[in-house]
């Protein structure tokens, strides 16, 4: 049988009742009437064109992220909060005995005052040793049993820090609906592209002004110089989705970078950290311009690419010999996964777009550590050990050591990365850190070369540096721009690229080590 048809009259009645029901209560001088359902609860039964229209206005990919509501500690009372479905919630945890000597625990969670008759709340319960979840759709006391702790260290952790409780803000149904918003971000289709554009417009205030054709520029290599910066923004597919999330948390209006190099006979090359080799590995390469450009033109993620020329005064000081020596020393090394997240996190609270926070970060780390230990070690364990000046500690041991030193985990995350740290697979540089380290070697940072840690820079931090061309009349003839707003050369893409606060900040010591990055304004105080 096909799907049952829903009459338009019934749909209109449902929508009118859902929207206006609360107003009746106000007119009658009583609390708003509790509706049997909310509009979001009935989206699955609405006609597709109606449900999609409402879905786009009510949900976003951010709805998928859990919000930390508190930690419950045995013998330390309960935690209370307001949920998405139930307005009054309370939770506590008690230890239970067990035959293994460790015992387990009982979580008692009471829900009350539902906002509708059909809503649900979904919860995630996490320690550094486990992640579990449950959902509730009735107003009563619920219990969730943990039959046994993983090890004695988990029980000790619960005693001191409790079990973290996270709420999915959009409720159970909202979470499922938000999956529809997340999936397109990674889709290699026009649907995925439109989803990424909408996400960036909504969460960052980005604009996507259509460029006049041709969207592809034929460059003259004679006008490109060593040190010229390439900013790349991908709009769909795996990297398009990843870059959209990266842009949102960092405030960067580009998601990838590369750098131009000229050899002694004038051939143009591109240095890049994050180039995918034939094995699917992300590595550092130096390849001919023609090869790099051909790959860009074939890239199904629809990349937008801009060339940001160095200022002539700095170009004249650029030490190409030192730059090439550095590039060759890094060629073949892996992309800088070790310190990728640490260029983003500089402060205790002002780098996490709501509902992100450090509690969620540690829970995600713990989940990945359980699921993919080698991945976790590569992404953060080595870097956290560097900050503690320890070796080979796993995440749990890192937490124990942090506590011994009277430090919180979020404080540990903010310790600046050091460019001279050497990891198990060599020095670790992201796409932008690779370029900026080359700039250091080439003399671009002058007297600040020893006091700037470029592994603390995001892509936004890089293009805000006052080191680029600021006179549009000196740009190459083939560099066609809409107007003087853009003192750089966009060489590929259907949308005009934008870089707020481009080319505005002079380098200084300890730059970008304590900077906030909260959307939508991404305010950056001076000298942070």
N, C-alpha and C positions, 0 to 999 in steps of 0.2 A: 504494500500500500504506500502511496505517496504521502507527503506531509499534509496534515489537516489544514484546511483553509481557515483563516481567521477573518471574520467579517469586519469591514471598515468601521461600521457603526459601533461594534463592540470595542474595537481598538480605541476609538475616540472617547467612548465612555470611560474606559480604563485610564486613559491619560488624563482626562478631565478630573476624574475622581482623585487620582494620585496627586495632581498638582494643586487642586483646590481644597482638598480635604482639610489641610492644616489651617486654611483661612477660615473655615466654618468655626473652628474652635475659638479663634480670636474674636470673631463676631459675636459669639455666644458668651464671651467673657470667661472662658475656661481654658485649661491647657489645650494645646493643639491635639486634635483627635489622633489616636494611634492608628495609623493606616494598616490595613491587612497586608499591604506590600508597598514597596517603593518602586519607582520607575525602573531602577537598575535591576531589581529582583525579577522583573517580568520581561526583560529584553529578549530572552530566548523565544518567547511566544509571539513577539511582534513581527510584522513583515520585515524582510531583510532591509529594504530601503529605509524603513523607519528606525530599526535597531542600529544600523550602521551610522546613521546621522547622529543619533543620541550617543552612541558609543564614542564617536570621535570627540564629542564635546565633554564627556564625563570621565574619560580614563586616559592614562598615559603610561609609558613604560615605567615611570617612577613608582607607579602604584604597586609594582611587583616587589619593591624593597620593604622588608620588615622594619618596624619602628621599635626601638628598645623601650619597654615600659617599666622595667625594674628587675632586680635580682632578689630571689627568695632564698632566705637562709634558715636552716633548721633552728627552731627555738628563738627566732628573732621576729616573731609576729608575721604579719601579712603585708602584701603590696596591693594598692588599689589604683585603678585607672579607669578612664572612659574609653570604650572600644568603638569599633565601627558599627557593629550591630547592637551590642548591649552597652548601655550607658554606665552601668555600675558593675564593676568587676573586682574581684578580690582573689588573691592566690597565696598559698603557703605551702611549705614542704616539710615532711617529717621523715626521719630515718626509719627504716624497718630492719628487723633481724633477718639473717639468712644463714644457710648451712655452710656457706663458703667462708664465713667469718667477716666478710665485707658488708653483707646486707645490701639493702637497696633503699628505695624511697617511694613515698606516695605524694604526688602533687594533688592538692585539692584546690580547684578553681571554681568559684561561684560566679555565675552570670545572672544579671537581673536588668529589668527595664529595657526590653527589646524595642528597637525603633520601628520594626515592622514584624509581621507574622511569618515571613519567609526568609529573613536574613540569616546569615551565619557569620561567625568569626573564626578565623584560622590563626593558630598560634604555633610558633616555633620555640622549642625549649633547647638551650644549648649550654654546653660547657666546652672547655678545650679538648674534651675527650669524646664527646658525642653531640649529635644533632638529631632531634626527633620533633615530631609535630602532632597536632590534634586539632579537631574543629568542633564547634559547639553551635547548636541551633535551638536549644531550649533553655529557659531561665530556671536554673537549679544548680546544685552543687555537682560538679563533675570530678572524677578522679582519673589520674593517669599514673600507672604503676611502673616504676623502674625496678625490675626484679633484682638486678645486681649492678654494682659499680664496676667499671672497667678494671680498676686497680685501686690500691689504697690511696694513691696520689689524687685520684678524682674525688674520693670521699673527703680528703683533707681540703681540696680546693673548694668543695661545696660548703664545708664548715666555715671557711674564711671569707669566700667571695660570693657564695650562693650560686644558684642556677639562673641563667639569664632568660628572660621571657620576652619574646618579640611578637608583635601583632602585625598582621598584614593589613595595612590601613584601609584598603578598599573592601575588606570583607571577603568571604569565600568566593562569591560569584564575581565580585569585582576583580579578584585575582585571576580567575579563569579568563575573564574578558580582557584583562590587561595583557595576557599572553598574545592575544590577537594584535596588540599594539607593538609588542616586542619583536615578534617573529618577522614582520616586514623589514625591520631595521637591518636584518642580515640577509634579506632576500635579494638575489642578483637579478632584479626585475625593475621595471618602471614603478611598480607598486612599492618595492623596497626603497627606491630613490625618493618617491614622494613622501614616504613615511619618515625618512631621515631629514628631509627638508622641513617637514612639519614639526618634527621633534626639536630641531635646532632653532626654528623660528619661535616656538613656544617657550622653550627653556632658556635660550640665550639671547633672544631678540635679534637673531641673525636675519639678514635680508638676502634674497636671491634675485638680483636684478639680471634679467636676460641680456646677454651681450649680443651686439651685432655680429653677423657672420662676416668673415670666416672665424670659426671658433679655434682654429689651429693656426699658429704662427710659424712661418718658415724663418728660422733664425739665421743670422750670419755669425759663424763661430768667431770671426775676427773681433766682434763686439762683445764677446763674453770673456771674462777674466777669472783667473784663479781667486777663489774665495767668494765668488758670487753664490748667493744662497738660493736654493730651490725649495719653495713651500708647496706642499701637495695636500689636496683635500679630496678624499674619495667619498662617493655618495651612495654606494649600494654594495651589496654582497657582504662577505664576511668582514672585510676590512672597513667597509663603509659603516657597518653597524658598530664595530669596535671603536672606530674613530669618533662617531657621534657621541658615544658615552664618554670617551676620553676628553673630547672638547667640552662637554657639559661640566665635568668635574674640575678641569683646569682653566677654563675660560679661553682656550686657544681656538682661533678660527682657522686652523689648519691641523691636519692629523699626522702628517709625515713630512720629512725633510731630507734633502740631499745637498751636496756642494759641488761646485765646478772646479776643475783643476786643468791647467794648461801645462803640457810638457815642454821640453827645451826646443822642440821643432814646431811648436804651435798647435799640436793636436789637442782637441778638447776631450776631457774625461769627466766622469762623475764618480764621486765618492759617496757611499751610502751604507748606513747601518740599518739592517732590516730588509736586505735583498734576499728573496727566496731562491735557493739553489735547486738543482735537479732532484735533491732528496727531500725537498719541502722544508729545509732548515732555513731559519732567518740568520743571515751572516753579514759580515762587513765585506764590501767589495770596492774595487776601483775598476770601472769598466769604461770602454769608449762611449762618447756621447751618443753616437748613432745607434749603438746597441741599447742603451738606456732609453732613448727616445722612442725607438721602435717598440719596446716593451710597454711604454706608457701609452702609446697609441692603440695597442692591442688589449690593454687592461680593461676588463669588463666591469670594473668598479666605477667607471666613468670619472677618472681623475680630473680635477681642476688644478692647473699648475701655474705658479707665478715665479718669475725670476726676480730676485731682489739684489740688484747690483750693490757692491760695496761702494762707499764714498771714495772719490778719487784720491783724497788725501791719505786714506788708509790703504787703498789699493797700492799706492806707491811705496808704502812701508811693508807690504805683505811679503814675508819671507817664503817664497815658493819652495826653496830647497828644504827648509824645515817642515813645511806642510807636507811635501811628498814623502819625506822620511817618516813622518808620523803615520801617514796613510798606509804606507807599505808595511809598517810594523804592526798595524791593526788588521790588515787584510786577511780574511779567512776566519777571524775570530767570531764567536757568536754574538748576536744582538744582546744588548744590555738588560736582560730580564731581571738581573739581580737588584738593580736600583731603580727600576722603572717607576714603582709606586712612590718612592721616596722623594722624587723631584716634585711630586704633587703635594705631599703632606709636610707642611712647615709649622703648623700651629696646633694647639690642643683641640680646637673646635671649629676654626674658621676656614677649613678647607673641605668640609663635608657638606655638600648640598643636602638639605632635608629630603628624605628621612635618613640619610647616611650619618653615621657617627663611628667613633672608635670602637664602641661595643660591637657594632655590626662587622667592622673590619676584623676583629679578633675572632669572631664567630665564623666568618667566611674562611679565614686562615685555618681555623681548626677543622672545618669541614673538608677543605682541600687537603690538609695534612693527613686526614684519615683516609681519604679516597685516593690521593695520588701523592705519596710521600716524596718521591723524587721531584715532582713538580713544585711542591712546597719548598723544598730545600733550595731549588733554583730561584724561586721567586722572592723569598724573604728570609729564610733561615740563615743563610750565609751573611746577608746584609745586617740582620739583627745581631748576629754574633760579632760582626765588626764593631757595632755600636757599643757592645759590652766588653770588647777586647777579649772575647772568649773564642773557643774553637769547637766545632762539631756538636754544639748543643742543639737538641731538637726543640720544637716549639714549647713543649711543656717545661723543659729544663730552662729555657729562656725566660719563661714567666716566673719560675721559681727564683732564678738569679736576679731578675728585675726587682722582685719584691724584697729580696735580701738587701738590696742596695737602697731601699726606701724610695723607689721610683715607681711610677705608674706606667702601664703599658703605652698609654697615649703619649706620655713624655718620651718614652724610648723611640717611638715612631718619628718624633720631631728632631732627633739628633741629626745634624747635617751630614750628608754623604761627603766623603773625601775623595778627590780625584785620584790620589795615589794609592787607594786601596786596591789590592790585587786579589781576585777571587780564584777559585779552584781552576777555572778555565781562562784566566788572564784578567786584564782590566776590563771593566764592564761599562759600555757606553750605549745609550739609546741613540736613536737617529739624530737627535739634536745635540746630545752631549758629544757625540763623535765630531760634529762640525765645530762646536765651540772649543773643544780640546785642541783641534787643529788650529783654530784662531789663536789660542794661547801660544802654541808653538810658533806660529807665524808672526807673533808680535802685535796682534790687533788690540789686546787688552793693555798693552804698555806696562806701566808700573804696577797694575793690579793683577798681573798674571799669576802671582804667587798667593794672592789673597782672595781669589774668586774660585769657588768650587762649581764648575760647569755642570756637574752631575746633579746639581740642585735646580737647574733651569728646566722649565717646560718650553714647549714651542712658542707659547705666548711671550715668555720671558725673553726668548731669543729675538723675535721680530720687533720687540719694543726697544731693543738696544739702539742707541743713536750712533750707528756705524754705517748706515746705508745711504745711498744716493738721495738727496733731497731737492734736486733741481730737475724738473721734468724736461727742460730743454737740452739736458745732457744725455737723455736716454737715446738709445739707437733709433734710427728711422723706422725700422720694422716693428718697434715697440709702440703699438697703437693702443691708446687709452681713451676712455670716454671723455674724461676731463682731468683737470689738474688735481683732483682728489686722490689720484692713484699714482704716486711717484715710483712705480715699479712696472714690470712688464709681465702681463699675463700672457702666457704662450699656449695655453690649452684650456678649454672648458666653455660650457654654454652659459655659466653664471659668473657675474663679476665677483671676484674674490675681494674680501675686505679684511683688514687687520687693524682693529681699533687700537689707538695709541701707538701706531707704528712709528718707529724711528724717533722715539722721544726721550729715552733715559740714558744718560751718560753712565758708563761703567763705574763701579765703586767697590770698595773692599767688602767682603762678606755679602755680596749681592744675592738677593732672592733666597735667603736662608730662613726668613721669618715672615713670609708674605701670606696674607689670607687670599682666598679665591672663591668667594661665594657668589653664585648667580643671583639675579641676572646682571648686576652691574660689574661684578668682579673687581670691586674697589681695591686699589693697591696703594697703601700709604707710602710716603717718601722714605727712602733708605731702609726698606724692610729687607 
